[in-house]
Amino acid sequence: MLVLFIRVQIIFFVVLLFLRIMGKRQIGEMQPYELVITLIIADLATVPMSDANIPLLNGILPLAILVMLHYGITMLTRKSIFFRRLISGKSVIVIDPDGINYNALKKLNMNLHDLQESLRQLNYFSFEQVQYAIIETNGKMSVIPTAENAPATANDVNANNPPPELPSLIISDGKIMKSNLSSVNIDEQQLNALLNKLNIKKVKDVIIMNLDNAGKAYYQLKGQPYKVVEDINKLQINKSKKQKV
């Protein structure tokens, strides 16, 4: 009985240590592979707890292998955009200024009731209140409300706000997101011209750059604070606004 008591405590603290190593995400924030690994760890941990005939090392070793697997996948998803999309998928816009994207809902195996329920949980009770709704790779929904339904700030008092634009991730961890360039109607040549205007010599120095169709750019270089350019057109970058259909 004492041996079982000690084994349970050892396994408990080992699992706790491994989960701390994996990170502090909540269940609802996990990527699919993280959830799978967590569930397997939980299942494997119960075996050496309940069966005293299994050597303790044989119970801990599979857990350590899973943690190393998690670390390896996480590193690959940081370094490779292709691998990140292969493992985690990509965010999907289910509501845009034209309304509900029904084809996107079908690809996500969601129905309109699921969509309404997710919006209600975010305190949006009508589709017309939403400019964009995005299903993230962890399954959670992000919403950009219409201008008239956005929470008021001090800068909004007595101000007529234009409709919000959806920013696109143009550079991530020093890599150009080529598939996102068309969403803001620029190409690599125009992007390089923009970087040159901003005195950015190397793309790999850019941690992140977001750009929207209004011409607003948010970017941050390694070791520097973030900067915002309200309108890149004023930098005389040859960029035309994307026509919405």
Steps between C-alpha positions, in 0.01 A plus 500: 500500500784737585671419169181586308466825695856600411460396133185713462677804642804452277287463186289802600802729537663363184185571295469844661863575410454382141183708454681806636778438248243480220363846589213668680230490236148421609317210336296738282817667371686184399584411145366157390837324542541646850159373604577152363832483687338624822224238480751221436716615793195496727414148387854362527549648846218291644661168399805500736279652769258209502735214417787459749650221286604751233846647569475869578758585235288324235212729596703822498699435181199516259395827662847645445492389134167678448636819655801486267263440208299806604818708519614382155165575334484841669846590371411389148178703500700807604760455228289373209184669372419192290531264799297738719211493252534124454476432875281784628311608188420866449241748619178516297279804444136392542343848496623791287343831390293308243348273767539133594749292304297181476770303316748576778249378759460170313878449487512549878206261550306781668138595453319830547388400850864447602586838351219678684590334828865603468398860427261510796780386731690810385192720562405546134137407444458604138710427192477864394704598808802313364741626236725194514481171691802271489535142621854469633714188474422411862126501424420826676324790326634853464268784400552846355172689551359760264596859579164580661520191723863532607562578868543873551835646600604850593606564140161392370297768677325721243696329224371340180698181468556334163421128467783292649741327266626146553881505529699230325821346633760594240824407680528247781828416675704645215310312227273652236149353503467492121147361506380806695643765269208481259251569783643854529565524126879528501777283361851422624653787302265751663564344841876537452444862398299554819775344713753724329290809579485388864880459507470125555796337329428133571168318513638263763530795740121541501320311776154589367334724245126539459342698218137580417322633194480849649879519477566470874812303588609362837851361527774419749868430454711277722611682812287806422153624602214468254416777252183594313468669161149638463510513120778342295365681191653817641837328467432496124477124482320393185204320659138510398217407735344161453153514352246313708251282319 
